[in-house]
Amino acid sequence: FVEHLFITSTHSDIVFFTNKGRGFRLKGYEIPEASRQARGIAIVNLLQLDTNEKIQATIPVTTFDDDHYLIMSTKKGIVKKTLLSEFSSQRPGLIAIKLDEDDELVGVRHTSGSEEIILVTRNGMAIRFHEEDVRPMGRAARGVKGITLDDDDFVVGMDTVTDDAQLLVVTELGYGKRTSLSEYRPQIRGGKGLKTLHITEKNGPVVGMKVVREDAELMIISVEGIMIRIRVDEISLLGRTT
């Protein structure tokens, strides 16, 4: 089912990150163009993926420099920051992060080195912290704790914080809401975080999150490929614990 949607150009590089913590680099023009109704091409025809390995994040890159970073987060709440230039190699299957045996990569973001990060979990917890709390590490490093999780909880998404924006969360049964990011005070990396959603049988656990602005539009895609496009300002702006 569809998980990633972004805009890029044919001459940009696209770095694909897998759930097993590996990175693959392609040029935009190396991906065949297709019509809106077309099924597309299997990613295994473009990348050398292992069994049970799937794409977890895609980052369009114009220049691999030493002034920007990639911030990564894992299902078990580990975060890591690595210089963007370390992914300039054309060698396929670069190690992006060293994962524990029962962990997997869930998110990657392109940052300037001075941004704030927010993590959201399935049980409706969120933590906001400065990326300077995470020192730069090499590609093969494990990373550090970003959030402390309950035994039955795990991270569903990560994003960077922007001024005058809101945190949008979407649940398994199709409910969603926006909450002002000002309600999430910055904390020290590794804490429990704050409650961002009151979960009930009616709405279900959190499955997706994104930092949004009111003038943007949103596309939500179901597991059966049904897509809806709506204005962000049509989604209710509510408090954290609603």
Accessible surface in RSA format (square Angstrom, percent):
REM  Atomic radii and reference values for relative SASA: ProtOr
REM  Chains: A
REM  Algorithm: Lee & Richards
REM  Probe-radius: 1.40
REM  Slices: 20
REM RES _ NUM      All-atoms   Total-Side   Main-Chain    Non-polar    All polar
REM                ABS   REL    ABS   REL    ABS   REL    ABS   REL    ABS   REL
RES PHE A   1   158.84  79.5  86.82  53.8  72.03 187.4 104.41  63.3  54.44 155.8
RES VAL A   2    75.13  49.4  61.67  55.8  13.46  32.4  67.89  59.0   7.24  19.6
RES GLU A   3    88.34  50.7  47.68  36.1  40.66  96.8  23.03  44.5  65.31  53.3
RES HIS A   4    68.52  37.4  45.11  31.4  23.41  59.9  35.46  36.5  33.06  38.5
RES LEU A   5   117.10  65.2  83.52  59.7  33.58  84.4  85.68  60.2  31.42  84.5
RES PHE A   6    78.33  39.2  47.66  29.5  30.66  79.8  55.96  33.9  22.37  64.0
RES ILE A   7   168.90  96.1 145.35 108.3  23.55  56.8 148.75 107.1  20.15  54.7
RES THR A   8    58.80  41.8  22.03  22.3  36.77  87.6  32.28  43.4  26.52  40.1
RES SER A   9    61.78  52.2  52.32  69.8   9.47  21.8  51.15 108.9  10.64  14.9
RES THR A  10    80.33  57.1  77.05  78.1   3.28   7.8  63.54  85.3  16.79  25.4
RES HIS A  11   138.56  75.7 127.55  88.7  11.01  28.2  87.68  90.4  50.87  59.2
RES SER A  12    16.75  14.2  13.82  18.4   2.93   6.7   3.24   6.9  13.51  18.9
RES ASP A  13     5.94   4.2   5.85   5.8   0.09   0.2   0.00   0.0   5.94   5.9
RES ILE A  14     4.73   2.7   4.73   3.5   0.00   0.0   4.73   3.4   0.00   0.0
RES VAL A  15     2.79   1.8   2.79   2.5   0.00   0.0   2.79   2.4   0.00   0.0
RES PHE A  16    12.91   6.5  12.91   8.0   0.00   0.0  12.91   7.8   0.00   0.0
RES PHE A  17     0.00   0.0   0.00   0.0   0.00   0.0   0.00   0.0   0.00   0.0
RES THR A  18     0.00   0.0   0.00   0.0   0.00   0.0   0.00   0.0   0.00   0.0
RES ASN A  19    14.93  10.3  14.35  13.9   0.57   1.4   0.00   0.0  14.93  14.4
RES LYS A  20    90.45  44.1  73.92  45.4  16.54  39.4  52.46  47.2  37.99  40.5
RES GLY A  21     0.72   0.9   0.00   N/A   0.72   0.9   0.00   0.0   0.72   1.6
RES ARG A  22    54.61  22.9  54.61  27.8   0.00   0.0  24.37  33.3  30.24  18.3
RES GLY A  23     2.41   3.0   0.00   N/A   2.41   3.0   1.72   4.7   0.69   1.6
RES PHE A  24     4.13   2.1   2.63   1.6   1.50   3.9   4.08   2.5   0.04   0.1
RES ARG A  25    47.27  19.8  30.98  15.8  16.29  38.8   5.18   7.1  42.09  25.5
RES LEU A  26    19.12  10.6  17.69  12.7   1.43   3.6  19.12  13.4   0.00   0.0
RES LYS A  27    59.88  29.2  59.37  36.4   0.52   1.2  31.15  28.0  28.74  30.6
RES GLY A  28    11.37  14.0   0.00   N/A  11.37  14.0   2.87   7.9   8.49  19.0
RES TYR A  29   130.60  61.0 104.11  59.2  26.50  68.9  73.46  55.2  57.14  70.4
RES GLU A  30    81.85  47.0  64.06  48.5  17.78  42.3  24.77  47.9  57.08  46.6
RES ILE A  31    58.17  33.1  48.19  35.9   9.99  24.1  48.19  34.7   9.99  27.1
RES PRO A  32    73.63  53.7  51.80  47.2  21.83  79.4  61.96  51.2  11.68  72.6
RES GLU A  33   175.99 101.0 137.57 104.1  38.43  91.5  58.45 113.1 117.54  96.0
RES ALA A  34    63.40  58.3  26.51  40.9  36.90  83.9  37.04  52.2  26.36  69.8
RES SER A  35    76.71  64.8  51.95  69.3  24.76  57.0  49.94 106.4  26.77  37.5
RES ARG A  36   211.33  88.7 170.81  87.1  40.52  96.5  86.60 118.4 124.72  75.6
RES GLN A  37   138.34  77.4 104.22  76.2  34.12  81.2  62.91 133.9  75.43  57.2
RES ALA A  38    49.63  45.6  20.37  31.4  29.27  66.6  31.06  43.7  18.57  49.2
RES ARG A  39   243.96 102.4 201.16 102.5  42.80 101.9  81.13 110.9 162.83  98.7
RES GLY A  40    53.95  66.5   0.00   N/A  53.95  66.5  29.39  80.7  24.55  55.0
RES ILE A  41    80.28  45.7  53.46  39.8  26.83  64.7  58.97  42.5  21.32  57.9
RES ALA A  42    55.76  51.3  37.65  58.1  18.12  41.2  49.34  69.5   6.43  17.0
RES ILE A  43    54.91  31.2  50.15  37.4   4.75  11.5  50.15  36.1   4.75  12.9
RES VAL A  44    96.32  63.4  76.58  69.3  19.74  47.6  76.58  66.5  19.74  53.5
RES ASN A  45   102.78  70.9  67.74  65.5  35.05  84.4  17.90  43.1  84.88  82.0
RES LEU A  46    46.65  26.0  21.08  15.1  25.57  64.3  26.59  18.7  20.06  54.0
RES LEU A  47     9.03   5.0   3.95   2.8   5.08  12.8   7.35   5.2   1.68   4.5
RES GLN A  48   133.07  74.4 121.18  88.6  11.89  28.3  52.63 112.0  80.44  61.0
RES LEU A  49    30.00  16.7   2.57   1.8  27.43  68.9   2.57   1.8  27.43  73.8
RES ASP A  50    79.57  55.7  67.79  67.5  11.78  27.9  18.27  43.0  61.30  61.1
RES THR A  51   111.80  79.5  96.56  97.9  15.24  36.3  67.28  90.4  44.52  67.3
RES ASN A  52   130.50  90.0  99.05  95.7  31.45  75.7  34.34  82.6  96.16  92.9
RES GLU A  53    12.81   7.4   0.00   0.0  12.81  30.5   0.02   0.0  12.79  10.4
RES LYS A  54   101.20  49.4  98.00  60.1   3.20   7.6  56.56  50.9  44.65  47.6
RES ILE A  55    24.47  13.9  16.69  12.4   7.78  18.8  16.69  12.0   7.78  21.1
RES GLN A  56    25.12  14.0  19.64  14.4   5.47  13.0   1.19   2.5  23.93  18.1
RES ALA A  57     6.10   5.6   4.18   6.5   1.91   4.4   6.10   8.6   0.00   0.0
RES THR A  58    21.43  15.2   7.78   7.9  13.65  32.5   5.45   7.3  15.98  24.2
RES ILE A  59    12.08   6.9  12.08   9.0   0.00   0.0  12.08   8.7   0.00   0.0
RES PRO A  60    46.21  33.7  34.47  31.4  11.74  42.7  34.91  28.8  11.29  70.2
RES VAL A  61     1.80   1.2   0.26   0.2   1.55   3.7   1.59   1.4   0.21   0.6
RES THR A  62   121.67  86.5  95.70  97.0  25.97  61.9  67.11  90.1  54.56  82.5
RES THR A  63    84.60  60.2  75.39  76.4   9.20  21.9  56.26  75.6  28.34  42.8
RES PHE A  64    34.06  17.0  10.93   6.8  23.14  60.2  10.93   6.6  23.14  66.2
RES ASP A  65    38.75  27.1  32.85  32.7   5.89  13.9  22.70  53.4  16.05  16.0
RES ASP A  66    95.71  67.0  79.23  78.9  16.48  39.0  26.65  62.7  69.07  68.9
RES ASP A  67   103.09  72.2  90.66  90.2  12.43  29.4  23.35  55.0  79.73  79.5
RES HIS A  68    62.79  34.3  62.79  43.6   0.00   0.0  35.55  36.6  27.25  31.7
RES TYR A  69    41.52  19.4  41.52  23.6   0.00   0.0   7.77   5.8  33.75  41.6
RES LEU A  70     0.00   0.0   0.00   0.0   0.00   0.0   0.00   0.0   0.00   0.0
RES ILE A  71     0.15   0.1   0.15   0.1   0.00   0.0   0.15   0.1   0.00   0.0
RES MET A  72     0.00   0.0   0.00   0.0   0.00   0.0   0.00   0.0   0.00   0.0
RES SER A  73     0.00   0.0   0.00   0.0   0.00   0.0   0.00   0.0   0.00   0.0
RES THR A  74     0.91   0.6   0.91   0.9   0.00   0.0   0.91   1.2   0.00   0.0
RES LYS A  75    65.86  32.1  65.86  40.4   0.00   0.0  16.90  15.2  48.96  52.2
RES LYS A  76    91.61  44.7  78.70  48.3  12.91  30.7  31.56  28.4  60.04  64.0
RES GLY A  77     0.00   0.0   0.00   N/A   0.00   0.0   0.00   0.0   0.00   0.0
RES ILE A  78    11.92   6.8  11.92   8.9   0.00   0.0  11.92   8.6   0.00   0.0
RES VAL A  79     0.24   0.2   0.24   0.2   0.00   0.0   0.24   0.2   0.00   0.0
RES LYS A  80     0.00   0.0   0.00   0.0   0.00   0.0   0.00   0.0   0.00   0.0
RES LYS A  81     9.77   4.8   9.77   6.0   0.00   0.0   0.00   0.0   9.77  10.4
RES THR A  82     0.00   0.0   0.00   0.0   0.00   0.0   0.00   0.0   0.00   0.0
RES LEU A  83    49.14  27.4  48.26  34.5   0.88   2.2  48.26  33.9   0.88   2.4
RES LEU A  84     0.45   0.3   0.45   0.3   0.00   0.0   0.45   0.3   0.00   0.0
RES SER A  85    29.11  24.6  22.28  29.7   6.84  15.7  16.31  34.7  12.80  17.9
RES GLU A  86    67.41  38.7  52.63  39.8  14.77  35.2  26.87  52.0  40.53  33.1
RES PHE A  87     2.25   1.1   1.07   0.7   1.19   3.1   1.07   0.6   1.19   3.4
RES SER A  88    51.58  43.6  44.30  59.1   7.28  16.8  17.66  37.6  33.92  47.5
RES SER A  89    46.72  39.5  34.87  46.5  11.85  27.3  34.05  72.5  12.67  17.7
RES GLN A  90   120.93  67.6 100.86  73.7  20.07  47.8  58.97 125.5  61.96  47.0
RES ARG A  91   143.99  60.5 133.53  68.1  10.46  24.9  63.84  87.2  80.16  48.6
RES PRO A  92    68.40  49.8  54.48  49.7  13.91  50.6  56.38  46.6  12.01  74.7
RES GLY A  93    11.34  14.0   0.00   N/A  11.34  14.0   0.88   2.4  10.46  23.4
RES LEU A  94     6.61   3.7   6.28   4.5   0.33   0.8   6.61   4.6   0.00   0.0
RES ILE A  95    87.77  49.9  86.14  64.2   1.63   3.9  86.14  62.0   1.63   4.4
RES ALA A  96     0.00   0.0   0.00   0.0   0.00   0.0   0.00   0.0   0.00   0.0
RES ILE A  97     3.79   2.2   0.22   0.2   3.56   8.6   0.22   0.2   3.56   9.7
RES LYS A  98   134.66  65.7 129.75  79.6   4.91  11.7  76.15  68.5  58.51  62.3
RES LEU A  99    40.61  22.6  13.27   9.5  27.35  68.7  14.76  10.4  25.85  69.6
RES ASP A 100    57.19  40.1  47.45  47.2   9.75  23.0  20.10  47.3  37.10  37.0
RES GLU A 101   185.19 106.3 142.94 108.1  42.25 100.6  67.13 129.9 118.06  96.4
RES ASP A 102   105.09  73.6  80.34  80.0  24.75  58.5  48.50 114.1  56.59  56.4
RES ASP A 103    15.78  11.1   1.91   1.9  13.87  32.8   0.82   1.9  14.96  14.9
RES GLU A 104    46.49  26.7  46.49  35.2   0.00   0.0   5.69  11.0  40.80  33.3
RES LEU A 105     0.00   0.0   0.00   0.0   0.00   0.0   0.00   0.0   0.00   0.0
RES VAL A 106    23.13  15.2   9.35   8.5  13.78  33.2   9.35   8.1  13.78  37.4
RES GLY A 107     5.33   6.6   0.00   N/A   5.33   6.6   5.33  14.6   0.00   0.0
RES VAL A 108     0.11   0.1   0.00   0.0   0.11   0.3   0.00   0.0   0.11   0.3
RES ARG A 109    61.71  25.9  61.71  31.5   0.00   0.0  19.03  26.0  42.68  25.9
RES HIS A 110    75.23  41.1  54.77  38.1  20.46  52.3  39.73  40.9  35.51  41.3
RES THR A 111     1.83   1.3   0.00   0.0   1.83   4.4   1.83   2.5   0.00   0.0
RES SER A 112    51.79  43.8  36.14  48.2  15.64  36.0  31.31  66.7  20.48  28.7
RES GLY A 113    13.15  16.2   0.00   N/A  13.15  16.2   5.38  14.8   7.78  17.4
RES SER A 114    71.65  60.5  54.29  72.5  17.36  40.0  30.70  65.4  40.95  57.4
RES GLU A 115    47.85  27.5  42.97  32.5   4.87  11.6  23.01  44.5  24.84  20.3
RES GLU A 116    34.52  19.8  32.72  24.8   1.80   4.3  11.25  21.8  23.26  19.0
RES ILE A 117     0.00   0.0   0.00   0.0   0.00   0.0   0.00   0.0   0.00   0.0
RES ILE A 118     0.00   0.0   0.00   0.0   0.00   0.0   0.00   0.0   0.00   0.0
RES LEU A 119     0.00   0.0   0.00   0.0   0.00   0.0   0.00   0.0   0.00   0.0
RES VAL A 120     0.00   0.0   0.00   0.0   0.00   0.0   0.00   0.0   0.00   0.0
RES THR A 121     0.00   0.0   0.00   0.0   0.00   0.0   0.00   0.0   0.00   0.0
RES ARG A 122    66.77  28.0  66.77  34.0   0.00   0.0   3.32   4.5  63.45  38.5
RES ASN A 123    50.00  34.5  38.55  37.3  11.45  27.6  13.86  33.4  36.14  34.9
RES GLY A 124     0.00   0.0   0.00   N/A   0.00   0.0   0.00   0.0   0.00   0.0
RES MET A 125    46.92  24.3  46.92  31.1   0.00   0.0  32.21  27.4  14.71  19.5
RES ALA A 126     0.51   0.5   0.00   0.0   0.51   1.2   0.00   0.0   0.51   1.4
RES ILE A 127     1.04   0.6   0.00   0.0   1.04   2.5   1.04   0.7   0.00   0.0
RES ARG A 128    36.92  15.5  35.62  18.2   1.30   3.1   0.13   0.2  36.79  22.3
RES PHE A 129     0.55   0.3   0.52   0.3   0.03   0.1   0.55   0.3   0.00   0.0
RES HIS A 130    58.21  31.8  56.29  39.1   1.93   4.9  38.94  40.1  19.28  22.4
RES GLU A 131     0.00   0.0   0.00   0.0   0.00   0.0   0.00   0.0   0.00   0.0
RES GLU A 132   117.44  67.4  91.66  69.3  25.78  61.4  27.68  53.5  89.76  73.3
RES ASP A 133    63.37  44.4  43.99  43.8  19.38  45.8  14.08  33.1  49.30  49.2
RES VAL A 134     0.47   0.3   0.11   0.1   0.36   0.9   0.38   0.3   0.09   0.2
RES ARG A 135   160.48  67.4 154.66  78.8   5.83  13.9  66.65  91.1  93.83  56.9
RES PRO A 136    68.48  49.9  54.57  49.7  13.91  50.6  54.84  45.3  13.64  84.8
RES MET A 137    19.45  10.1   8.91   5.9  10.54  25.1  14.16  12.0   5.28   7.0
RES GLY A 138    36.51  45.0   0.00   N/A  36.51  45.0  24.68  67.7  11.82  26.5
RES ARG A 139    54.33  22.8  51.25  26.1   3.09   7.3   3.44   4.7  50.90  30.8
RES ALA A 140    61.77  56.8  53.49  82.5   8.28  18.8  53.98  76.0   7.79  20.6
RES ALA A 141    31.73  29.2  19.51  30.1  12.22  27.8  29.76  41.9   1.97   5.2
RES ARG A 142   104.19  43.7  98.84  50.4   5.34  12.7  42.87  58.6  61.32  37.2
RES GLY A 143    13.22  16.3   0.00   N/A  13.22  16.3   0.00   0.0  13.22  29.6
RES VAL A 144    36.56  24.1  32.60  29.5   3.95   9.5  36.56  31.8   0.00   0.0
RES LYS A 145   102.47  50.0  97.66  59.9   4.81  11.5  54.28  48.9  48.19  51.3
RES GLY A 146     0.00   0.0   0.00   N/A   0.00   0.0   0.00   0.0   0.00   0.0
RES ILE A 147     2.10   1.2   0.57   0.4   1.52   3.7   0.57   0.4   1.52   4.1
RES THR A 148    46.27  32.9  42.65  43.2   3.62   8.6  35.83  48.1  10.44  15.8
RES LEU A 149    38.11  21.2  12.64   9.0  25.47  64.0  13.93   9.8  24.18  65.1
RES ASP A 150    72.30  50.6  62.58  62.3   9.71  23.0  17.58  41.4  54.72  54.6
RES ASP A 151   159.21 111.5 120.59 120.0  38.62  91.3  44.26 104.2 114.94 114.6
RES ASP A 152   108.43  76.0  84.00  83.6  24.43  57.8  49.77 117.1  58.66  58.5
RES ASP A 153     9.20   6.4   2.55   2.5   6.65  15.7   0.00   0.0   9.20   9.2
RES PHE A 154    56.97  28.5  56.97  35.3   0.00   0.0  56.97  34.5   0.00   0.0
RES VAL A 155     1.27   0.8   0.00   0.0   1.27   3.1   0.00   0.0   1.27   3.4
RES VAL A 156    31.24  20.6   7.24   6.6  24.01  57.8  11.55  10.0  19.70  53.4
RES GLY A 157     9.26  11.4   0.00   N/A   9.26  11.4   9.26  25.4   0.00   0.0
RES MET A 158     3.50   1.8   0.00   0.0   3.50   8.3   0.00   0.0   3.50   4.6
RES ASP A 159    11.62   8.1  11.62  11.6   0.00   0.0   0.00   0.0  11.62  11.6
RES THR A 160    18.99  13.5  17.81  18.1   1.18   2.8   0.00   0.0  18.99  28.7
RES VAL A 161    19.42  12.8   6.22   5.6  13.20  31.8   6.22   5.4  13.20  35.8
RES THR A 162    56.87  40.5  49.45  50.1   7.42  17.7  52.27  70.2   4.60   7.0
RES ASP A 163   119.89  84.0 110.36 109.8   9.53  22.5  31.69  74.6  88.20  88.0
RES ASP A 164   132.38  92.7 100.31  99.8  32.07  75.8  36.68  86.3  95.70  95.4
RES ALA A 165     4.51   4.1   0.00   0.0   4.51  10.3   0.00   0.0   4.51  11.9
RES GLN A 166    16.55   9.3  16.55  12.1   0.00   0.0   0.43   0.9  16.13  12.2
RES LEU A 167     1.31   0.7   0.23   0.2   1.08   2.7   0.23   0.2   1.08   2.9
RES LEU A 168     3.29   1.8   3.29   2.4   0.00   0.0   3.29   2.3   0.00   0.0
RES VAL A 169     1.65   1.1   1.65   1.5   0.00   0.0   1.65   1.4   0.00   0.0
RES VAL A 170    21.78  14.3  21.78  19.7   0.00   0.0  21.78  18.9   0.00   0.0
RES THR A 171     2.86   2.0   0.57   0.6   2.29   5.5   0.57   0.8   2.29   3.5
RES GLU A 172    97.59  56.0  70.84  53.6  26.75  63.7  25.46  49.3  72.12  58.9
RES LEU A 173   104.71  58.3  76.89  55.0  27.83  69.9  83.75  58.8  20.96  56.4
RES GLY A 174    63.16  77.9   0.00   N/A  63.16  77.9  30.80  84.5  32.36  72.5
RES TYR A 175    97.27  45.4  93.16  53.0   4.11  10.7  79.37  59.6  17.90  22.1
RES GLY A 176    36.76  45.3   0.00   N/A  36.76  45.3  10.42  28.6  26.34  59.0
RES LYS A 177     6.59   3.2   6.59   4.0   0.00   0.0   6.59   5.9   0.00   0.0
RES ARG A 178    10.92   4.6  10.92   5.6   0.00   0.0   0.00   0.0  10.92   6.6
RES THR A 179     1.06   0.8   1.06   1.1   0.00   0.0   0.43   0.6   0.62   0.9
RES SER A 180    36.31  30.7  35.64  47.6   0.67   1.5  20.80  44.3  15.52  21.7
RES LEU A 181     6.97   3.9   6.80   4.9   0.17   0.4   6.80   4.8   0.17   0.5
RES SER A 182    97.98  82.8  62.45  83.3  35.53  81.8  53.24 113.4  44.74  62.7
RES GLU A 183    77.16  44.3  60.20  45.5  16.96  40.4  31.13  60.2  46.03  37.6
RES TYR A 184     2.29   1.1   2.13   1.2   0.16   0.4   1.82   1.4   0.47   0.6
RES ARG A 185   142.85  60.0 139.13  70.9   3.72   8.8  62.14  84.9  80.71  48.9
RES PRO A 186    81.01  59.0  61.94  56.5  19.07  69.3  62.29  51.4  18.72 116.4
RES GLN A 187    44.78  25.0  30.44  22.2  14.34  34.2  17.93  38.2  26.85  20.4
RES ILE A 188   148.56  84.5 142.36 106.1   6.20  14.9 143.11 103.1   5.45  14.8
RES ARG A 189    66.72  28.0  55.26  28.2  11.47  27.3   0.95   1.3  65.77  39.9
RES GLY A 190    15.53  19.2   0.00   N/A  15.53  19.2   7.35  20.2   8.18  18.3
RES GLY A 191    28.23  34.8   0.00   N/A  28.23  34.8  27.29  74.9   0.93   2.1
RES LYS A 192   100.48  49.0  94.16  57.8   6.33  15.1  79.15  71.2  21.34  22.7
RES GLY A 193    12.36  15.2   0.00   N/A  12.36  15.2   0.00   0.0  12.36  27.7
RES LEU A 194    23.42  13.0  20.86  14.9   2.56   6.4  23.42  16.4   0.00   0.0
RES LYS A 195    80.81  39.4  77.42  47.5   3.39   8.1  41.05  36.9  39.77  42.4
RES THR A 196     0.76   0.5   0.76   0.8   0.00   0.0   0.00   0.0   0.76   1.2
RES LEU A 197    10.18   5.7   9.92   7.1   0.25   0.6   9.92   7.0   0.25   0.7
RES HIS A 198    89.51  48.9  87.27  60.7   2.24   5.7  62.06  64.0  27.44  31.9
RES ILE A 199    56.17  32.0  34.91  26.0  21.27  51.3  34.91  25.1  21.27  57.7
RES THR A 200    58.15  41.4  45.98  46.6  12.17  29.0  51.91  69.7   6.24   9.4
RES GLU A 201   173.67  99.7 147.92 111.9  25.76  61.3  70.01 135.4 103.66  84.6
RES LYS A 202   146.48  71.5 131.96  81.0  14.52  34.6  84.16  75.8  62.32  66.4
RES ASN A 203    16.75  11.5  16.75  16.2   0.00   0.0   2.77   6.7  13.98  13.5
RES GLY A 204     6.21   7.7   0.00   N/A   6.21   7.7   6.21  17.0   0.00   0.0
RES PRO A 205    25.39  18.5  25.39  23.1   0.00   0.0  25.39  21.0   0.00   0.0
RES VAL A 206     0.06   0.0   0.00   0.0   0.06   0.1   0.00   0.0   0.06   0.2
RES VAL A 207    73.26  48.2  48.07  43.5  25.19  60.7  50.30  43.7  22.96  62.3
RES GLY A 208    22.31  27.5   0.00   N/A  22.31  27.5  22.31  61.2   0.00   0.0
RES MET A 209    23.26  12.0   0.99   0.7  22.28  53.0   2.40   2.0  20.86  27.6
RES LYS A 210    98.65  48.1  98.65  60.5   0.00   0.0  64.34  57.9  34.31  36.5
RES VAL A 211    20.47  13.5   4.92   4.5  15.55  37.5   4.92   4.3  15.55  42.2
RES VAL A 212    11.23   7.4   5.73   5.2   5.50  13.2  11.23   9.8   0.00   0.0
RES ARG A 213   106.85  44.9 105.31  53.7   1.54   3.7  40.80  55.8  66.05  40.0
RES GLU A 214    85.27  49.0  80.28  60.7   4.99  11.9  20.69  40.0  64.58  52.7
RES ASP A 215   131.42  92.1  92.08  91.7  39.33  93.0  51.98 122.3  79.43  79.2
RES ALA A 216    39.03  35.9  29.73  45.9   9.30  21.1  37.41  52.7   1.62   4.3
RES GLU A 217    94.77  54.4  66.36  50.2  28.41  67.6  28.09  54.3  66.68  54.4
RES LEU A 218    18.26  10.2  16.52  11.8   1.74   4.4  18.26  12.8   0.00   0.0
RES MET A 219    79.45  41.1  55.44  36.7  24.01  57.2  53.17  45.2  26.29  34.8
RES ILE A 220    55.41  31.5  51.40  38.3   4.01   9.7  54.26  39.1   1.15   3.1
RES ILE A 221    43.05  24.5  16.67  12.4  26.38  63.6  16.67  12.0  26.38  71.6
RES SER A 222    49.23  41.6  37.82  50.5  11.40  26.3  46.54  99.1   2.69   3.8
RES VAL A 223   109.05  71.8  91.40  82.7  17.66  42.6  91.51  79.5  17.54  47.6
RES GLU A 224   150.37  86.3 117.74  89.1  32.63  77.7  44.30  85.7 106.07  86.6
RES GLY A 225    43.95  54.2   0.00   N/A  43.95  54.2  18.52  50.8  25.43  57.0
RES ILE A 226   124.10  70.6 119.18  88.8   4.91  11.8 120.83  87.0   3.27   8.9
RES MET A 227   104.50  54.1  74.61  49.4  29.89  71.2  69.66  59.2  34.84  46.2
RES ILE A 228    97.78  55.6  93.68  69.8   4.10   9.9  97.40  70.1   0.37   1.0
RES ARG A 229   154.84  65.0 128.26  65.4  26.57  63.3  35.85  49.0 118.99  72.1
RES ILE A 230    41.65  23.7  35.88  26.7   5.78  13.9  41.65  30.0   0.00   0.0
RES ARG A 231   126.63  53.2 125.66  64.1   0.97   2.3  36.02  49.2  90.62  54.9
RES VAL A 232     0.20   0.1   0.20   0.2   0.00   0.0   0.20   0.2   0.00   0.0
RES ASP A 233    59.28  41.5  36.99  36.8  22.29  52.7  15.77  37.1  43.51  43.4
RES GLU A 234   116.45  66.9  79.16  59.9  37.29  88.8  40.28  77.9  76.17  62.2
RES ILE A 235    19.83  11.3  15.30  11.4   4.54  10.9  19.34  13.9   0.49   1.3
RES SER A 236    65.14  55.0  52.44  70.0  12.70  29.2  21.91  46.6  43.23  60.6
RES LEU A 237    88.16  49.1  61.52  44.0  26.64  67.0  61.52  43.2  26.64  71.7
RES LEU A 238    78.32  43.6  70.33  50.3   7.99  20.1  77.13  54.2   1.18   3.2
RES GLY A 239    27.50  33.9   0.00   N/A  27.50  33.9  18.86  51.8   8.64  19.4
RES ARG A 240    53.76  22.6  51.09  26.0   2.67   6.4   2.18   3.0  51.59  31.3
RES THR A 241    76.63  54.5  65.02  65.9  11.62  27.7  32.85  44.1  43.79  66.2
RES THR A 242    74.76  53.2  49.36  50.0  25.39  60.5  74.69 100.3   0.06   0.1
END  Absolute sums over single chains surface
CHAIN  1 A    13017.6      10166.5       2851.1       6816.1       6201.5
END  Absolute sums over all chains
TOTAL         13017.6      10166.5       2851.1       6816.1       6201.5
